[in-house]
Amino acid sequence: MDLNQGAFDFAEGRSLRRIETPAARRTDPESSHLAADHITKTNARSDRHHAILRAVQENPGLTSRELAKLSGGDRHEFAKRLPELRTAGAVLNPKDENGKRKLTKCSVGGMLAMTWWPA
């Protein structure tokens, strides 16, 4: 697997980090690797990053489940792509005074979860 398969850039008027992450883990089944190659080669992964970033920009402070429900997207897709966007410097999670990410009760799942904000 080529580790450069997931390289993407975000440039919306400011410099953000270029990150290179595989879309599937080494331990994932072959079908996941085939799907990962497909979404990367067809630019679907990048398109999803931009759509999810837009959702965060339009609805700051929501959990991944809340964002997915509000935008009609798949919660798992949001849960996968949001950390990639954080690594790129496009979104962030607020931290408490001890440096731990703050958690809030998700209105969709009822569990404690991170909220997502534009960087």
C-alpha positions in Angstrom: 0.0 0.0 0.0 1.3 3.4 -1.0 1.3 5.7 2.1 0.9 8.7 -0.2 -2.5 7.5 -1.4 -4.2 9.9 1.0 -2.2 13.0 0.5 -4.3 16.2 0.4 -4.0 19.9 0.9 -6.3 22.5 2.2 -5.7 26.1 1.1 -8.5 28.5 1.8 -6.6 31.7 2.1 -4.1 30.3 4.6 -1.4 27.7 4.8 -2.4 24.4 6.2 -0.4 21.3 6.6 -0.2 18.7 3.9 -0.9 15.3 5.4 -0.4 11.9 4.0 -2.5 9.2 5.6 -3.7 5.9 4.4 -7.5 5.6 4.0 -7.3 2.0 5.2 -5.3 0.4 8.0 -2.9 -2.4 7.3 -5.1 -4.8 9.3 -8.2 -3.9 7.3 -9.5 -6.5 4.8 -8.6 -6.3 1.1 -12.0 -4.9 0.3 -11.3 -1.8 2.5 -8.0 -1.3 0.7 -9.7 -1.5 -2.7 -12.4 1.0 -1.5 -9.6 3.3 -0.1 -7.8 3.3 -3.4 -11.0 4.0 -5.3 -12.0 7.0 -3.2 -8.5 8.5 -3.3 -8.0 8.0 -7.1 -11.5 9.5 -7.9 -11.0 12.5 -5.6 -14.0 11.4 -3.6 -12.0 11.5 -0.4 -11.0 15.1 -1.0 -14.5 16.0 -1.9 -15.7 14.5 1.4 -13.1 16.4 3.3 -14.3 19.6 1.8 -18.0 18.8 2.4 -17.3 17.9 6.0 -15.2 21.0 6.5 -18.1 23.0 5.2 -20.4 21.3 7.7 -18.1 22.2 10.6 -17.8 25.8 9.3 -21.6 26.2 9.0 -22.3 24.4 12.4 -19.4 24.9 14.7 -19.3 23.1 18.1 -21.2 19.9 17.1 -20.2 16.3 17.6 -19.4 14.1 14.6 -22.8 12.4 15.0 -24.6 15.7 15.2 -22.8 17.0 12.1 -23.6 13.9 10.2 -27.3 13.9 11.1 -27.7 17.6 10.3 -26.0 17.3 6.9 -27.5 13.9 6.0 -24.1 12.2 5.9 -22.8 9.0 7.3 -21.6 9.2 10.9 -18.7 6.8 10.2 -17.5 9.0 7.4 -17.5 12.0 9.6 -15.7 10.1 12.4 -13.0 9.1 9.9 -12.5 12.4 8.1 -12.7 14.8 11.0 -9.4 13.7 12.6 -7.7 13.9 9.2 -9.0 17.5 8.9 -7.7 18.2 12.4 -4.2 16.9 11.4 -4.4 19.2 8.4 -5.1 22.1 10.7 -8.5 22.8 9.3 -10.6 21.9 12.4 -9.9 21.6 16.1 -11.3 20.3 19.4 -11.3 22.6 22.4 -9.1 21.5 25.3 -9.6 22.0 29.0 -7.1 23.6 31.5 -5.3 20.2 31.7 -4.8 20.0 27.9 -7.4 17.2 27.5 -10.0 17.5 24.8 -13.3 18.7 26.2 -16.3 16.4 25.9 -19.9 17.2 25.7 -23.1 15.1 25.7 -24.0 14.3 22.1 -27.7 15.1 21.4 -27.8 12.2 18.9 -26.0 9.4 20.6 -26.3 10.5 24.2 -22.7 9.7 25.0 -19.8 12.1 25.8 -18.1 13.2 22.6 -15.7 15.8 21.2 -17.0 18.8 19.5 -15.5 20.1 16.2 -14.7 23.7 15.4 -13.1 25.5 12.4 -9.4 26.2 13.1 
